[in-house]
Each structure stands twice: as structure tokens, then as C-alpha cells.
Amino acid sequence: MSTQSEALRLADALDAEFVQGRISNSTGRESAVELRRLHEVNQDLLKALNTILNISLYKYRDWETDRK
């Protein structure tokens, strides 16, 4: 099973269709570029969320310890 995200898989498929001349530059290549861009944005947002959750869990853990 592949670990590649669905967005990146679809971007690769669009690139392949473009290379084979089945779809035009405006529909295929630009869509593939946008899927890759959005994938990167999603990865950045997930990293930020994990950072926030880790900070929150750390602070909450300390708060619980202080209450005992």
C-alpha cells in the first residue's frame, strides 16, 4: 500500500495525462500544481495543529499536577 496522499496521487495522474496529450495545459498541469500546493498547505496546518495540541497537553498535564 502506498503512503502517498490522495492529492499527490491525483496530481501525478494529471501530470501523466498531460504528458500523454490527453488533457490541456490549463486543465491538467495547473490542476496538478494546485493540488500539490494545497497538499503543502495542509501539511503545514497539520504541523501547526500538532504543535498547539502538544503545548496544550503539556500545560494541562502541569496544571493537573499542581492541583494534587
N, C-alpha and C positions, 0 to 999 in steps of 0.2 A: 504494500500500500504506500502511496506517495505521501510525503509530508508537505508537498507544495499546496499553497492555498488555492481555493477555487478561483479567486480573482486572477492570480498569476497563471493558472492553468488556462483560463479563458483568454487572457492576454496572449499567451503563446499560441493558442489555437487561431486567434485573429491574425497574428503575425504570419502564421503558416498559410492561411487563406490569402492574405495579401501577397505573399511571395509567389504563390501559385497563380495569381492573377484572378482569383475568384471574387474578390471584393476590391473596391476602390480605396485609394489613399484616405479620402475623407471619412469613409465609414469604418474601415478596418484599422489602419495604423493609428489614427487619432484615438479610437476607442481603446486600443491596446495600451497606448501611452497613458490614457486617463485611468484605466484600471490599475496600472502599476503605481501611479501617483496616489490614488485613493488607498491602495494597499499600504503604502508607506505611511500615509496619514493615520490609518487605522493602527498600524504598529506603534506609532508614536503615542497615540491616545491610550493604547493598552499599557504601554510602559508607564505613562503618567498615572493612570489609574492604579496600577500595581504599587507605584511609589506612594501614592496617597493612602492606599489601604495598609501598606506596611507601616507607615508613620502612625496612622490611626490605631492600628493594633498594638504597636509599641507603646503609645501613650496610654491606651486603655489598660494594657497589662500593668503599667506602672501605677495607674490610678487604683486598680483593684488591689494591688499590693499595699498601697498606702492606707486603704480603708480597713485593713485587717488589724 
